[in-house]
Amino acid sequence: MRAVVQRVSRAEVRVDGAVVGRIARGFLVLVGAGTGDGAADVEWLADKVAGLRVFADENGQMNRALADVGGAVLAVSQFTLYGDCRKGRRPSFIEALEPVAAEKLYDAFVARLRAAGLPVETGRFRAMMDVELVNDGPVTLLLDSKRTF
């Protein structure tokens, strides 16, 4: 699984003009599932997101996690994270997991974050969404359960 994690001071997602998810301080997480992903990838990714220490401590160092600062997660499904742009001008999405299985992994990711005690809002799977955020820092991280960058 892949994720783009953005530390935000606020974020929201709208579908057809209506807000379906909104958070204040925390992470906007764009999350996608690829072929071969399963429960172990969900666990790794959710645990990594929950444990990331990228919020400032009393010395201004990135040393606090979401739970330490009372932060929340806005999780938005994003199959285009598996877009391969190496050839041609149009991305190939052959590595993206098919939608039914991808939605199960996305739901499991959200459930694991909630089980960790984090407030989690979501977008709407397979919907055309408008995502608005204020990136705090900016801090943006790329996570991939299969490789390191």
DSSP file (Angstrom, degrees, kcal/mol; ACC not computed):
  #  RESIDUE AA STRUCTURE BP1 BP2  ACC     N-H-->O    O-->H-N    N-H-->O    O-->H-N    TCO  KAPPA ALPHA  PHI   PSI    X-CA   Y-CA   Z-CA
    1    1 A M              0   0    0      0, 0.0   144,-2.9     0, 0.0     2,-0.3   0.000 360.0 360.0 360.0 152.3    0.0    0.0    0.0
    2    2 A R  E     -AB  32 144A   0     30,-2.4    30,-2.6   142,-0.2     2,-0.3  -0.909 360.0-179.1-124.0 151.3    1.1    3.5   -0.6
    3    3 A A  E     -AB  31 143A   0    140,-2.5   140,-2.9    -2,-0.3     2,-0.6  -0.996  23.3-150.9-148.6 145.8    0.3    6.8    1.1
    4    4 A V  E     -AB  30 142A   0     26,-2.2    26,-2.5    -2,-0.3     2,-0.6  -0.987  25.3-162.3-109.7 118.8    1.0   10.5    0.9
    5    5 A V  E     -AB  29 141A   0    136,-2.9   136,-2.8    -2,-0.6     2,-0.5  -0.908   7.6-173.9-108.7 122.3    0.8   11.9    4.4
    6    6 A Q  E     -AB  28 140A   0     22,-2.6    22,-2.5    -2,-0.6     2,-0.5  -0.968  22.5-135.0-119.1 124.8    0.5   15.6    4.8
    7    7 A R  E     -AB  27 139A   0    132,-2.3   129,-3.2    -2,-0.5   132,-0.5  -0.654  37.8-175.4 -74.7 126.6    0.6   17.3    8.1
    8    8 A V  E     -AB  26 135A   0     18,-2.9    18,-2.1    -2,-0.5   127,-0.2  -0.885  43.1-152.1-128.1 154.0   -2.2   19.8    8.1
    9    9 A S  E    S-     0   0A   0    125,-2.3     2,-0.3     1,-0.4   126,-0.1   0.650  94.5 -10.0 -90.6 -21.2   -3.7   22.5   10.3
   10   10 A R  E     + B   0 134A   0    124,-0.8   124,-2.4    16,-0.1    -1,-0.4  -0.936  66.5 175.7-166.4 155.4   -7.1   21.7    8.6
   11   11 A A  E     -CB  23 133A   0     12,-2.1    12,-2.7    -2,-0.3     2,-0.3  -0.977   1.7-179.7-159.1 151.5   -8.4   19.6    5.8
   12   12 A E  E     -CB  22 132A   0    120,-2.8   120,-3.0    -2,-0.3     2,-0.4  -0.991  14.2-148.4-151.2 157.8  -11.8   18.7    4.3
   13   13 A V  E     -CB  21 131A   0      8,-2.6     7,-2.7    -2,-0.3     8,-1.4  -0.993  14.0-164.5-129.8 136.3  -13.2   16.6    1.5
   14   14 A R  E     -CB  19 130A   0    116,-2.8   116,-2.5    -2,-0.4     2,-0.4  -0.924   8.8-164.0-121.4 145.1  -16.4   17.3   -0.4
   15   15 A V  E >  S-C   18   0A   0      3,-2.5     3,-2.0    -2,-0.4   114,-0.1  -0.997  84.3 -11.1-125.1 125.1  -18.5   15.2   -2.7
   16   16 A D  T 3  S-     0   0    0    112,-0.5    -1,-0.1    -2,-0.4     3,-0.1   0.862 131.0 -55.7  52.5  38.4  -21.0   17.0   -4.9
   17   17 A G  T 3  S+     0   0    0      1,-0.2     2,-0.4   113,-0.0    -1,-0.3   0.301 114.9 113.6  82.7  -9.4  -20.4   20.2   -2.9
   18   18 A A  E <  S-C   15   0A   0     -3,-2.0    -3,-2.5     1,-0.0     2,-0.4  -0.812  71.3-118.6-100.1 134.5  -21.2   18.6    0.5
   19   19 A V  E     +C   14   0A   0     -2,-0.4    -5,-0.3    -5,-0.2     3,-0.1  -0.546  34.9 170.6 -69.6 125.2  -18.6   18.1    3.1
   20   20 A V  E     +     0   0A   0     -7,-2.7   102,-0.4    -2,-0.4     2,-0.3   0.549  68.8  18.0-110.2 -14.7  -18.2   14.3    3.9
   21   21 A G  E     +C   13   0A   0     -8,-1.4    -8,-2.6   100,-0.1    -1,-0.4  -0.958  63.1 170.4-157.2 139.4  -15.0   14.6    6.0
   22   22 A R  E     +C   12   0A   0     -2,-0.3     2,-0.3   -10,-0.2   -10,-0.2  -0.982   2.0 174.4-152.8 136.1  -13.3   17.4    7.9
   23   23 A I  E     -C   11   0A   0    -12,-2.7   -12,-2.1    -2,-0.3     3,-0.1  -0.940  18.8-150.0-134.8 161.2  -10.5   17.6   10.5
   24   24 A A  S    S+     0   0    0      1,-0.4    -1,-0.1    -2,-0.3   -16,-0.1   0.308  76.5   4.5 -94.2-128.1   -8.5   20.3   12.2
   25   25 A R  S    S+     0   0    0    -16,-0.1    47,-1.8   -15,-0.1    -1,-0.4  -0.274 103.1  63.2 -60.4 136.1   -4.9   19.5   13.2
   26   26 A G  E    S-Ad   8  72A   0    -18,-2.1   -18,-2.9    45,-0.3     2,-0.4  -0.988  83.0 -33.0 156.3-142.0   -3.6   16.2   12.0
   27   27 A F  E     -Ad   7  73A   0     45,-2.5    47,-2.7    -2,-0.3     2,-0.6  -0.966  27.4-153.7-122.6 133.1   -2.8   14.2    8.8
   28   28 A L  E     -Ad   6  74A   0    -22,-2.5   -22,-2.6    -2,-0.4     2,-0.6  -0.943  26.8-165.9 -91.9 122.0   -4.5   14.2    5.4
   29   29 A V  E     -Ad   5  75A   0     45,-2.8    47,-2.9    -2,-0.6     2,-0.6  -0.941  14.7-163.1-118.1 112.5   -3.6   10.7    4.2
   30   30 A L  E     -Ad   4  76A   0    -26,-2.5   -26,-2.2    -2,-0.6     2,-0.4  -0.850  24.8-172.4 -87.5 122.1   -4.1    9.9    0.5
   31   31 A V  E     +Ad   3  77A   0     45,-2.5    47,-2.6    -2,-0.6     2,-0.3  -0.961  13.8 176.2-130.3 134.9   -4.0    6.1    0.5
   32   32 A G  E     -A    2   0A   0    -30,-2.6   -30,-2.4    -2,-0.4     2,-0.4  -0.955  18.4-140.5-134.9 154.1   -4.0    3.5   -2.3
   33   33 A A        -     0   0    0     -2,-0.3    64,-2.5   -32,-0.2     2,-0.2  -0.912  17.0-161.4-115.5 141.6   -3.7   -0.3   -2.6
   34   34 A G  B >   -F   96   0B   0     -2,-0.4     3,-2.2    62,-0.3    62,-0.2  -0.713  37.8 -71.0-116.8 168.6   -1.8   -2.2   -5.2
   35   35 A T  T 3  S+     0   0    0     60,-2.4    -1,-0.1     1,-0.3     3,-0.1  -0.306 120.5  25.0 -57.6 137.4   -1.8   -5.7   -6.5
   36   36 A G  T 3  S+     0   0    0      1,-0.3    -1,-0.3    -3,-0.1     2,-0.1   0.328  89.2 134.6  88.8  -7.3   -0.5   -8.1   -4.0
   37   37 A D    <   +     0   0    0     -3,-2.2    -1,-0.3     3,-0.1     2,-0.2  -0.465  24.2 149.5 -75.3 148.2   -1.4   -5.9   -1.0
   38   38 A G    >>  -     0   0    0     -2,-0.1     4,-1.8    -3,-0.1     3,-0.6  -0.729  58.8 -47.3-153.9-157.6   -3.1   -7.5    2.0
   39   39 A A  H 3> S+     0   0    0      1,-0.3     4,-2.6    -2,-0.2     5,-0.2   0.846 126.5  56.0 -58.9 -39.3   -3.5   -7.5    5.7
   40   40 A A  H 3> S+     0   0    0      1,-0.2     4,-2.4     2,-0.2    -1,-0.3   0.871 107.6  49.6 -63.5 -35.8    0.2   -7.1    6.5
   41   41 A D  H <> S+     0   0    0     -3,-0.6     4,-2.6     2,-0.2     5,-0.2   0.891 109.8  51.0 -69.5 -39.6    0.4   -4.0    4.3
   42   42 A V  H  X S+     0   0    0     -4,-1.8     4,-2.8     2,-0.2     5,-0.3   0.948 112.3  46.9 -59.9 -49.4   -2.7   -2.5    6.1
   43   43 A E  H  X S+     0   0    0     -4,-2.6     4,-2.5     1,-0.2     5,-0.3   0.933 113.5  47.5 -60.3 -47.9   -1.1   -3.1    9.5
   44   44 A W  H  X S+     0   0    0     -4,-2.4     4,-2.3    -5,-0.2    -1,-0.2   0.942 116.0  44.0 -59.3 -49.2    2.3   -1.7    8.5
   45   45 A L  H  X S+     0   0    0     -4,-2.6     4,-2.6     2,-0.2     5,-0.2   0.929 115.5  46.0 -66.5 -46.3    0.8    1.4    6.9
   46   46 A A  H  X S+     0   0    0     -4,-2.8     4,-2.7    -5,-0.2     5,-0.2   0.918 114.7  48.1 -63.4 -42.9   -1.7    2.2    9.7
   47   47 A D  H  X S+     0   0    0     -4,-2.5     4,-1.7    -5,-0.3    -1,-0.2   0.889 111.9  50.2 -65.1 -38.0    0.9    1.6   12.4
   48   48 A K  H  X S+     0   0    0     -4,-2.3     4,-1.1    -5,-0.3    -2,-0.2   0.936 112.5  46.2 -64.8 -46.6    3.4    3.8   10.6
   49   49 A V  H >< S+     0   0    0     -4,-2.6     3,-0.7     1,-0.2    17,-0.3   0.936 113.5  49.1 -61.6 -47.1    0.9    6.7   10.1
   50   50 A A  H 3< S+     0   0    0     -4,-2.7    17,-0.5     1,-0.2    16,-0.4   0.831 116.8  42.5 -62.2 -32.2   -0.2    6.4   13.8
   51   51 A G  H 3< S+     0   0    0     -4,-1.7    -1,-0.2    -5,-0.2    -2,-0.2   0.526  78.2 126.3 -96.4  -6.2    3.3    6.5   15.0
   52   52 A L    <<  -     0   0    0     -4,-1.1     2,-1.0    -3,-0.7    14,-0.4  -0.314  48.7-151.9 -57.9 126.9    4.9    9.1   12.8
   53   53 A R        +     0   0    0      1,-0.2    12,-0.3    12,-0.2    -1,-0.1  -0.745  49.7 126.7-103.2  85.6    6.5   11.7   15.1
   54   54 A V        +     0   0    0     -2,-1.0     2,-0.4    10,-0.9    -1,-0.2   0.203  40.9  97.9-127.2  13.7    6.3   14.9   13.0
   55   55 A F  E    S-G   64   0C   0      9,-2.3     9,-2.3    -3,-0.1     8,-2.2  -0.842  80.4-101.1-104.1 144.8    4.7   17.3   15.4
   56   56 A A  E     -G   62   0C   0     -2,-0.4     6,-0.2     6,-0.2     2,-0.1  -0.310  30.2-152.7 -69.2 140.8    6.8   19.8   17.3
   57   57 A D    >   -     0   0    0      4,-2.1     3,-2.0    -2,-0.0    -1,-0.1  -0.244  48.6 -74.5 -92.4-169.3    7.6   19.2   21.0
   58   58 A E  T 3  S+     0   0    0      1,-0.3    -2,-0.1     2,-0.1    -1,-0.0   0.674 135.0  51.8 -65.3 -16.0    8.4   22.0   23.5
   59   59 A N  T 3  S-     0   0    0      2,-0.2    -1,-0.3     0, 0.0     3,-0.1   0.313 119.7-107.3-100.4   6.7   11.8   22.4   21.9
   60   60 A G  S <  S+     0   0    0     -3,-2.0     2,-0.3     1,-0.3    -2,-0.1   0.573  76.2 136.2  80.4   8.4   10.4   22.8   18.4
   61   61 A Q        -     0   0    0      1,-0.1    -4,-2.1    -6,-0.1     2,-1.3  -0.671  67.7-110.9 -89.6 143.5   11.7   19.4   17.3
   62   62 A M  E    S+G   56   0C   0     -2,-0.3    -6,-0.2    -6,-0.2    -9,-0.1  -0.605  75.3 123.4 -71.6  98.8    9.5   17.0   15.3
   63   63 A N  E     +     0   0C   0     -8,-2.2     2,-0.4    -2,-1.3    -1,-0.2   0.305  41.7  86.0-144.7   4.5    9.1   14.5   18.1
   64   64 A R  E     -G   55   0C   0     -9,-2.3    -9,-2.3    -3,-0.2   -10,-0.9  -0.907  57.5-145.0-120.9 145.8    5.3   14.0   18.8
   65   65 A A     >  -     0   0    0     -2,-0.4     4,-1.1   -12,-0.3     3,-0.4  -0.407  38.6 -90.2 -96.3 175.2    2.8   11.7   17.1
   66   66 A L  H >>>S+     0   0    0    -16,-0.4     5,-2.7   -14,-0.4     3,-0.9   0.910 125.8  50.1 -51.9 -49.8   -0.9   12.3   16.4
   67   67 A A  H >45S+     0   0    0    -17,-0.5     3,-0.6     1,-0.3    -1,-0.2   0.837 105.1  59.0 -62.3 -32.8   -2.1   11.0   19.7
   68   68 A D  H 345S+     0   0    0     -3,-0.4    -1,-0.3     1,-0.2    -2,-0.2   0.790 115.0  34.6 -66.4 -27.9    0.4   13.2   21.6
   69   69 A V  H <<5S-     0   0    0     -4,-1.1    -1,-0.2    -3,-0.9    -2,-0.2   0.310 112.5-109.9-111.2   7.4   -1.1   16.4   20.0
   70   70 A G  T <<5 +     0   0    0     -3,-0.6    -3,-0.2    -4,-0.6    -4,-0.1   0.835  63.5 163.1  68.0  32.2   -4.8   15.4   19.9
   71   71 A G      < -     0   0    0     -5,-2.7   -45,-0.3    -6,-0.2     2,-0.3  -0.297  25.4-148.7 -83.4 167.6   -4.6   15.1   16.1
   72   72 A A  E     -d   26   0A   0    -47,-1.8   -45,-2.5    46,-0.1     2,-0.4  -0.778   9.7-124.7-128.1 171.2   -7.0   13.4   13.6
   73   73 A V  E     -de  27 120A   0     46,-2.4    48,-3.1    -2,-0.3     2,-0.6  -0.967   7.3-163.0-121.5 136.1   -6.7   11.7   10.3
   74   74 A L  E     -de  28 121A   0    -47,-2.7   -45,-2.8    -2,-0.4     2,-0.5  -0.953  20.3-163.2-111.9 106.7   -8.6   12.5    7.1
   75   75 A A  E     -de  29 122A   0     46,-2.6    48,-1.8    -2,-0.6     2,-0.5  -0.807   8.7-176.7 -97.6 125.2   -8.1    9.3    4.9
   76   76 A V  E     -d   30   0A   0    -47,-2.9   -45,-2.5    -2,-0.5     2,-0.1  -0.983  26.6-123.6-125.5 124.0   -8.9    9.7    1.2
   77   77 A S  E     +d   31   0A   0     -2,-0.5   -45,-0.2   -47,-0.2     2,-0.2  -0.411  32.1 177.0 -66.7 140.6   -8.7    6.8   -1.2
   78   78 A Q    >   +     0   0    0    -47,-2.6     3,-1.8    -2,-0.1     4,-0.1  -0.618  17.2 173.5-151.8  80.8   -6.4    7.5   -4.1
   79   79 A F  G >  S+     0   0    0      1,-0.3     3,-2.1    -2,-0.2   -47,-0.1   0.749  75.0  77.2 -63.8 -22.2   -5.8    4.7   -6.6
   80   80 A T  G >  S+     0   0    0      1,-0.3     3,-1.9     2,-0.2    -1,-0.3   0.595  70.9  82.6 -68.2  -7.6   -3.8    7.2   -8.8
   81   81 A L  G <  S+     0   0    0     -3,-1.8    -1,-0.3     1,-0.3    -2,-0.1   0.707  90.1  54.7 -64.2 -16.9   -0.8    6.7   -6.3
   82   82 A Y  G <  S+     0   0    0     -3,-2.1    13,-0.5    -4,-0.1     2,-0.4   0.173  78.5 129.8 -99.7  16.0   -0.2    3.6   -8.4
   83   83 A G    <   -     0   0    0     -3,-1.9     2,-0.7    10,-0.1    10,-0.2  -0.592  49.8-148.7 -71.8 126.0   -0.1    5.5  -11.7
   84   84 A D  B     +H   92   0D   0      8,-2.9     8,-1.9    -2,-0.4     3,-0.2  -0.874  23.2 170.9 -99.6 113.8    3.0    4.6  -13.6
   85   85 A C        +     0   0    0     -2,-0.7    -1,-0.1     6,-0.2    -2,-0.0   0.158  45.6 106.0-108.7  16.2    4.3    7.6  -15.6
   86   86 A R  S    S+     0   0    0      6,-0.1     2,-0.4     1,-0.1    -1,-0.2   0.833  80.4  42.5 -69.2 -31.2    7.6    6.2  -16.8
   87   87 A K  S    S-     0   0    0     -3,-0.2     3,-0.2     3,-0.1     5,-0.1  -0.917 112.4 -17.3-118.6 142.9    6.5    5.6  -20.4
   88   88 A G  S    S-     0   0    0     -2,-0.4     0, 0.0     1,-0.2     0, 0.0  -0.133  86.2 -75.0  67.7-161.5    4.4    7.8  -22.6
   89   89 A R  S    S+     0   0    0      1,-0.1    -1,-0.2     2,-0.1    -4,-0.0   0.458 107.4  71.5-116.8  -7.2    2.2   10.7  -21.4
   90   90 A R  S    S-     0   0    0     -3,-0.2    -3,-0.1    -6,-0.0    -1,-0.1  -0.955  84.4-118.2-115.3 128.5   -0.7    8.9  -19.9
   91   91 A P        -     0   0    0      0, 0.0     2,-0.4     0, 0.0    -6,-0.2  -0.268  18.7-137.1 -63.7 147.4   -0.3    7.0  -16.6
   92   92 A S  B     -H   84   0D   0     -8,-1.9    -8,-2.9     1,-0.1     3,-0.2  -0.895  12.9-169.2-101.4 135.5   -0.8    3.3  -16.5
   93   93 A F    >   +     0   0    0     -2,-0.4     3,-1.5   -10,-0.2   -10,-0.1   0.018  48.2 121.4-112.0  26.2   -2.8    2.0  -13.5
   94   94 A I  T 3  S+     0   0    0      1,-0.3    -1,-0.2   -10,-0.1   -11,-0.1   0.760  72.9  55.2 -63.0 -25.4   -2.1   -1.7  -14.0
   95   95 A E  T 3  S+     0   0    0    -13,-0.5   -60,-2.4    -3,-0.2    -1,-0.3   0.571  84.4 103.9 -85.3  -8.8   -0.5   -1.9  -10.6
   96   96 A A  B <  S-F   34   0B   0     -3,-1.5   -62,-0.3   -62,-0.2     2,-0.1  -0.515  79.6-112.9 -73.4 140.2   -3.6   -0.5   -8.8
   97   97 A L        -     0   0    0    -64,-2.5   -64,-0.2    -2,-0.2    -1,-0.1  -0.425  40.1 -94.0 -70.3 146.3   -5.7   -3.1   -7.0
   98   98 A E     >  -     0   0    0      1,-0.1     4,-2.5    -2,-0.1     3,-0.3  -0.278  42.0-107.5 -62.3 151.4   -9.1   -3.7   -8.4
   99   99 A P  H  > S+     0   0    0      0, 0.0     4,-2.6     0, 0.0     5,-0.2   0.805 111.5  52.6 -57.0 -41.8  -11.8   -1.6   -6.6
  100  100 A V  H  > S+     0   0    0      1,-0.2     4,-1.3     2,-0.2    -3,-0.0   0.946 117.3  38.4 -63.1 -47.2  -13.7   -4.2   -4.6
  101  101 A A  H  > S+     0   0    0     -3,-0.3     4,-1.8     1,-0.2    -1,-0.2   0.875 114.9  54.9 -69.5 -37.3  -10.5   -5.5   -2.9
  102  102 A A  H  X S+     0   0    0     -4,-2.5     4,-2.6     1,-0.2    -2,-0.2   0.892 105.1  53.0 -63.4 -39.5   -9.0   -2.1   -2.6
  103  103 A E  H  X S+     0   0    0     -4,-2.6     4,-2.8     1,-0.2    -1,-0.2   0.883 106.2  53.5 -64.7 -37.2  -12.0   -0.8   -0.8
  104  104 A K  H  X S+     0   0    0     -4,-1.3     4,-2.0    -5,-0.2    -1,-0.2   0.909 111.6  45.1 -63.0 -41.4  -11.7   -3.6    1.7
  105  105 A L  H  X S+     0   0    0     -4,-1.8     4,-2.4     2,-0.2    -2,-0.2   0.899 112.5  51.2 -69.9 -39.7   -8.1   -2.7    2.4
  106  106 A Y  H  X S+     0   0    0     -4,-2.6     4,-2.3     2,-0.2    -2,-0.2   0.937 111.4  47.8 -59.8 -47.2   -8.9    1.0    2.7
  107  107 A D  H  X S+     0   0    0     -4,-2.8     4,-2.5     1,-0.2    -2,-0.2   0.883 111.5  50.5 -61.8 -38.7  -11.7    0.2    5.2
  108  108 A A  H  X S+     0   0    0     -4,-2.0     4,-2.4     2,-0.2    -1,-0.2   0.876 108.5  52.8 -67.2 -37.5   -9.3   -2.0    7.1
  109  109 A F  H  X S+     0   0    0     -4,-2.4     4,-1.9     2,-0.2    -2,-0.2   0.938 111.7  45.4 -60.6 -48.3   -6.7    0.8    7.2
  110  110 A V  H  X S+     0   0    0     -4,-2.3     4,-2.3     1,-0.2    -2,-0.2   0.918 112.7  51.2 -61.8 -44.7   -9.3    3.2    8.6
  111  111 A A  H  X S+     0   0    0     -4,-2.5     4,-2.4     1,-0.2    -1,-0.2   0.882 108.3  51.5 -62.4 -39.3  -10.5    0.7   11.1
  112  112 A R  H  X S+     0   0    0     -4,-2.4     4,-1.2     2,-0.2    -1,-0.2   0.899 109.5  49.4 -67.6 -39.0   -7.0    0.0   12.4
  113  113 A L  H  <>S+     0   0    0     -4,-1.9     5,-1.9     2,-0.2     3,-0.3   0.918 112.6  48.0 -63.9 -42.2   -6.4    3.8   12.9
  114  114 A R  H ><5S+     0   0    0     -4,-2.3     3,-1.9     1,-0.2    -2,-0.2   0.890 107.4  55.5 -65.2 -38.3   -9.6    4.0   14.8
  115  115 A A  H 3<5S+     0   0    0     -4,-2.4    -1,-0.2     1,-0.3    -2,-0.2   0.776 100.2  60.8 -64.3 -25.4   -8.7    1.0   16.9
  116  116 A A  T 3<5S-     0   0    0     -4,-1.2    -1,-0.3    -3,-0.3    -2,-0.2   0.439 126.0-104.3 -79.5   0.5   -5.5    2.8   17.8
  117  117 A G  T < 5S+     0   0    0     -3,-1.9    -3,-0.2     1,-0.3    -2,-0.1   0.576  75.9 137.8  90.9  10.2   -7.7    5.5   19.4
  118  118 A L      < -     0   0    0     -5,-1.9     2,-0.4   -46,-0.0    -1,-0.3  -0.707  57.6-119.7 -92.4 139.6   -7.4    8.1   16.6
  119  119 A P        -     0   0    0      0, 0.0   -46,-2.4     0, 0.0     2,-0.4  -0.634  37.6-169.8 -71.4 130.3  -10.3   10.2   15.3
  120  120 A V  E     -e   73   0A   0     -2,-0.4     2,-0.3   -48,-0.2   -46,-0.2  -0.986  15.1-175.6-131.5 126.4  -10.6    9.4   11.6
  121  121 A E  E     -e   74   0A   0    -48,-3.1   -46,-2.6    -2,-0.4     2,-0.3  -0.762  17.4-157.3-106.8 160.8  -12.7   11.1    9.0
  122  122 A T  E     -e   75   0A   0   -102,-0.4   -46,-0.2    -2,-0.3  -109,-0.2  -0.901  16.6-130.8-136.6 163.6  -12.9    9.8    5.4
  123  123 A G        -     0   0    0    -48,-1.8     2,-0.5    -2,-0.3   -48,-0.1  -0.034  49.6 -85.8 -85.5-157.5  -13.7   10.7    1.9
  124  124 A R    >   -     0   0    0    -47,-0.1     3,-2.0     3,-0.1  -103,-0.0  -0.975  42.1-116.3-122.0 119.5  -16.0    8.5   -0.2
  125  125 A F  T 3  S+     0   0    0     -2,-0.5     3,-0.1     1,-0.3   -47,-0.0  -0.251  94.8   2.6 -57.2 132.9  -14.5    5.5   -2.0
  126  126 A R  T 3  S+     0   0    0      1,-0.2    -1,-0.3   -49,-0.0     2,-0.2   0.540 102.4 125.0  67.7  11.6  -14.7    5.8   -5.8
  127  127 A A  S <  S-     0   0    0     -3,-2.0     2,-0.7     1,-0.0    -1,-0.2  -0.658  72.1-109.5 -95.4 155.8  -16.3    9.2   -5.7
  128  128 A M        -     0   0    0     -2,-0.2  -112,-0.5    -3,-0.1     2,-0.3  -0.776  51.3-170.6 -78.7 118.5  -15.1   12.3   -7.5
  129  129 A M        -     0   0    0     -2,-0.7     2,-0.6  -114,-0.1  -114,-0.2  -0.853  28.7-144.9-120.3 148.8  -13.9   14.4   -4.5
  130  130 A D  E     -B   14   0A   0   -116,-2.5  -116,-2.8    -2,-0.3     2,-0.5  -0.968  23.8-164.7-105.9 121.8  -12.7   17.9   -3.9
  131  131 A V  E     -B   13   0A   0     -2,-0.6     2,-0.4  -118,-0.2  -118,-0.2  -0.931   7.2-175.7-113.2 128.6  -10.0   17.9   -1.2
  132  132 A E  E     +B   12   0A   0   -120,-3.0  -120,-2.8    -2,-0.5     2,-0.3  -0.975  12.3 160.6-124.2 136.4   -8.9   21.1    0.5
  133  133 A L  E     -B   11   0A   0     -2,-0.4     2,-0.6  -122,-0.2  -122,-0.2  -0.987  38.9-138.1-150.6 158.7   -6.1   21.4    3.0
  134  134 A V  E     -B   10   0A   0   -124,-2.4  -125,-2.3    -2,-0.3  -124,-0.8  -0.951  31.4-143.2-116.5 106.4   -3.7   23.7    4.7
  135  135 A N  E     -B    8   0A   0     -2,-0.6     2,-0.8  -127,-0.2  -127,-0.3  -0.568  11.3-141.3 -74.3 124.7   -0.4   21.9    4.7
  136  136 A D  E    S-     0   0A   0   -129,-3.2     3,-0.4    -2,-0.4  -129,-0.2  -0.786  75.0 -13.1 -93.1 109.6    1.4   22.7    8.0
  137  137 A G  E    S-     0   0A   0     -2,-0.8    -1,-0.1     1,-0.3     2,-0.1  -0.611 106.0 -90.0 135.4 -76.0    5.1   23.1    7.5
  138  138 A P  E    S+     0   0A   0      0, 0.0     2,-0.5     0, 0.0    -1,-0.3   0.460  73.4 169.6 -77.7 144.5    4.8   22.0    4.8
  139  139 A V  E     +B    7   0A   0   -132,-0.5  -132,-2.3    -3,-0.4     2,-0.4  -0.982   2.6 164.3-123.6 116.7    5.4   18.4    5.9
  140  140 A T  E     -B    6   0A   0     -2,-0.5     2,-0.4  -134,-0.2  -134,-0.2  -0.995  10.9-173.8-136.2 127.1    4.7   15.8    3.2
  141  141 A L  E     -B    5   0A   0   -136,-2.8  -136,-2.9    -2,-0.4     2,-0.5  -0.937  16.7-142.9-125.8 144.2    5.8   12.2    3.4
  142  142 A L  E     -B    4   0A   0     -2,-0.4     2,-0.4  -138,-0.2  -138,-0.2  -0.913  20.6-174.1-104.5 128.6    5.7    9.2    1.0
  143  143 A L  E     +B    3   0A   0   -140,-2.9  -140,-2.5    -2,-0.5     2,-0.3  -0.966   8.9 175.6-123.9 141.0    5.0    5.8    2.5
  144  144 A D  E >   -B    2   0A   0      3,-0.4     3,-0.5    -2,-0.4  -142,-0.2  -0.951  23.4-152.2-144.9 122.1    5.1    2.5    0.7
  145  145 A S  T 3  S+     0   0    0   -144,-2.9  -143,-0.1    -2,-0.3     3,-0.1   0.658  97.4  48.8 -69.3 -14.2    4.7   -0.9    2.5
  146  146 A K  T 3  S+     0   0    0   -145,-0.3     2,-0.3     1,-0.2    -1,-0.2   0.667 119.6   7.2 -99.4 -19.6    6.7   -2.6   -0.2
  147  147 A R    <   -     0   0    0     -3,-0.5    -3,-0.4     0, 0.0     2,-0.3  -0.965  62.8-118.6-154.8 168.5    9.7   -0.4   -0.5
  148  148 A T              0   0    0     -2,-0.3    -5,-0.1    -5,-0.1    -3,-0.0  -0.804 360.0 360.0-108.9 157.0   11.6    2.5    0.8
  149  149 A F              0   0    0     -2,-0.3    -1,-0.1    -7,-0.2    -6,-0.0   0.421 360.0 360.0 -96.6 360.0   12.4    5.7   -1.1
